[in-house]
């Protein structure tokens, strides 16, 4: 197991993360941005493997999802886009990996540490629950109906409605 690095903007953060990667071979970074928290691995790219990431989880849940995959890569496994790496999880949750291109936005630390000048961003694979990909949504919103009135029509209807309630 590795420690969780909580993303910070200070200058000492990146060298600390690099030290953990050198010691453990990889680490997990958690960015608790308010709009959508992201937890990701750092260091798997040194084994020529995409990093893993998951959105919307707290740090410990993100680590629990990413750790089995990172340990598998550390043991020599290669996981590809659209793989379902469910054999690495003891539970019943079904996971699928999909290619995720926005790593400069969501994984700035790994790109800062390991991306070469002029090279493409460090590749990543996003963990998604398989049932979210294959099952149609169960909460289908009701269709929205819009009615447009001229102001005079609206005022007439409103006055008639108010007059009928008295």
C-alpha angles and dihedrals in degrees: 000000000000130000123261114248113209108213115248130175096225124112095244094060101076094050090049091052091048090052091054091048091051091049100042103022092240141014140196123246122200120200109189096197109169098234095053126347116222130199118193143167123249123201104030088103087069085067089050091253128124117257118249125234139179130191132215100023131113117247098266094046090048091051091048090055097042101040098072091051094046091049090049090053089047087054091053103266119142116212119197136200112282092021116139102217094187094134088074092061124073093204132074097254110122115219132190128189121225131182112260116196103184097083096131088062100040102026105039096148096057090047092048092050103039112016114106120223110276094007125124117266117278107274121244139189120216120217113226130175106250094223089061089058099046107029120081114238114272096203102065109180118233114256114266117236120199125194122195120207133179110245091249091053091049092050091048092050092045092050091047092049092048091048092051092053095058 
